[in-house]
Amino acid sequence: MRPQIVIHDVNILITLFKAQLTSLPFAIEADFLTTKLIFNDLSNSQQALYNSYVEAGSLAFAQAESLAIVNPQFTANRALSIQDLSGLALAEERGGLLLTEIKSVKLAAQHVGLNTCGLLWVLDELVKLNKLTPRDAQEHIEQLLDVNCKLDQSECAAMAQHWLQTQPLHHL
């Protein structure tokens, strides 16, 4: 069984769209899930692009009934939107890995024992799988930063250094 990843947060989808990197996460062997609440928060042009991933079976929607009960610990946090809550509920129900760059969502997820990751994890996985060179991954970090993605600069530098020390600079 492949691991599940929940692309919960509309900001991840929008950031990838703005940076023209929408295909990146889908190169990882995983089941990508989201909710209609999250998807409906995208603009029409963003939805049109991501619909191609839905049609290809790379991105799927959770059934509405899976979101019927939301952990009370999540709803107590007023910093979380209904979209955030839907992603958290889906990750909790499916045991999925929550893909987010939003600090309040990460903290809420970690508080109840959910695993989270961000876009640096996606890039790192692709480097490990030899689907990206370290140099390409570094260029993608720059693209993400250019569209105001809130990546931690020190984490970016540490990851880039790690890639250069452990990976060849060319595709295998």
NORUR-V71543 format. One record per helix or strand of 3 or more residues. SS is the DSSP state (@ for helix, = for strand). FROM is the first residue (numbers start at 1). TO is the last residue. If there is no record, write none. Layout:
SS,FROM,TO
SS,FROM,TO
//
This chain:
=,4,7
@,10,18
@,25,27
=,31,34
@,36,39
@,44,55
=,59,61
@,64,67
@,72,75
@,82,94
=,97,99
@,103,111
@,119,128
@,134,146
@,153,166
//
